[in-house]
Amino acid sequence: MDVNRIDQFILMHGNKFPTESVPMIREQLGLLDDSQFTRIAAYPYKSPTVALIISLLIGSLGIDRFYLGQVGLGIAKLLTGGGCGVWTIVDWFLIMGATRRKNYEVLVTYF
């Protein structure tokens, strides 16, 4: 695998994964063939910044959890009014990390 392509991937998508996982991602990408790398690079990873904005604006409706594909949590958050507001406020601080972990889980399924 071309090192420049791996560096470009890390540069473009590195902020969408947990910081401690980036060295492992770099190593695993080097083991992939071109077709696998292309599929991984083309995947539409969720943006932690977008997740935070959604959480700040309409997080009490659970839309931030729906954005992450966590339908059950989204419904629970919707029905409880964001846990009477407490869950909503907690998510303002945790949603970016949850987004990065979700992206990492998706990426690991390709390895």
Secondary structure as UniProt FT lines:
FT   HELIX           3..13
FT   HELIX           14..16
FT   HELIX           19..21
FT   HELIX           22..29
FT   TURN            30..31
FT   HELIX           34..42
FT   HELIX           48..58
FT   HELIX           59..61
FT   HELIX           63..67
FT   TURN            68..69
FT   HELIX           71..79
FT   HELIX           81..84
FT   HELIX           86..110
//
